[in-house]
Amino acid sequence: MQVESALSVVGPKPIELSTFTHSFGPPGAGSNGKQRTSSLEAPIMLLTGHQSAVYSMKFNPAGTVIASGSHDRDIFLWNVHGDCKNFMVLRGHKNAVLDVQWNTDGSQIVSTSPDKTLRAWDVETGKQIKKMVGHLFVVNSCCPARRAHLLLSVDKIYTGGIDNDVKVWDLRRTDPVMKLQGHQDMITGHQHNFEKSLLRCSWSPDGSKVTAGSSDCMVYVWDTTSRRMLYKLPGHTGSVNECVFHPNEPIIGSCSSDKQIYLGEI
């Protein structure tokens, strides 16, 4: 595959993990005798419930909850531990949910959609607390500003869309506070092969690894220093639209057009 040959270097063959769920239990030796590395109930967990392709997923800052956004217009909240139960559904978007992000303290979620809106949600109540309109067309992505001081109370969100603009939002207001122009084409993500699927790369918390999904249904993990591919993870049966690292544990989450989410320890 073209990207694999460009980003990997000569070295040991990357590890491919089985998608079969092993015996359940706390961290320790698994049924195959290998030492467990995470607090997942099993080394690999499968989360199902979305009715269509899942485009985005993110761990909250504490690593206890996952938010996922789907073509079915819903945002699901899942427990990371135990049986990974879906405990809340956020509804309001009029089209697919393309991106979800947590604010810095994990109390709110922001989401984007082809319905031209950025929306903010209260995680405790599940209520939509803000609907922000400013993009002319599809809003592809969003990212919260990283606050320099935890006592700073204002959250700012950056969004990108196919109107070629980056807009900056203050969650206390409904209109954008700034517009950044200069792009000559739509603002999306990365292209991995001829299918031009929207993909998002993700860094590990310590910056030593980077992961990305692919239309070949695989999750890839590279070492950022050596550029060597460390893992090539199967399991999905559709394009892997996003994969992310857990903030505290050696866990990768991935979501796909096959409507499924996987959590796996590495």
C-alpha positions, 0 to 999 in steps of 0.5 A: 500500500502506498502510504505504508511504504512511505511511512514505514521503514525496514524493521520487524514486521508490525504486530497484527492483533486478533479481533476475537474477544478474550476472557473477561477480567481485570488487568493481569494474565489473560487466557493466552498467558499474556500479561494484560496492559489495560483496565478494559474488561477484555483485551478487545471490546466491540461496541455496537448500536449505531445504525449507520457509519460512525465518523468520529469518536473521542475519549473524554479527558479522564478516559472514562467515557467515549463520545461517537458521532454517526451518519445516523445523526446521533451522538452516543456516550459509552462507558470505557470500562465494564461492558462498555454500555451505551448510556446516553444518546444526544439528538438534534443534528439534522444530518450526519455527525462528522466530528465530536470533541470534548471541552477541556474539563469534560463537561461538554461535547461539541459536534459538527455536521453537514447541517451547517451547524456547530452544537454544544451539549451538556454531558450530565443532562444530555441536553443541547445547550448551544446551536451555532450557525455561521458556515455556509456549507458542510462543517467537517471538523472542530477542535477546542482551544487548549487553555493555558490556565485551568481557571480560564472559564471561556472555551473557544472552538475552531471549526473547518468546513467546505466553505474554505474558512476556519471559524472561531467560536466562543461558547458564550455566544452564537456567532463566530468571533473570528474568521480565518481565511486563506484556504483555496479548497475545502478543509477536511482531513487526510487522504489515504488512498484512491477512495479519498476517505476522510481520515484523522491522525491521532497522537499518543499522549506522550507523542511517541506514536501516531495512529490513522485509519484507512479505507482498507479496514485497518488501523495503523500505529507508527513510532514517530522517532523511527517511523517504523510501523508498530501495529496493523490492526484488523477487525473492521469490515469498512473504512476506518474513519477515526482512531484515537489513543486513550489519554492514560492507558495503552488503549486505541479506539477506532470507529468505522463505516461498518457501524462499529467501534473497537477498543483494543489494548496494545 
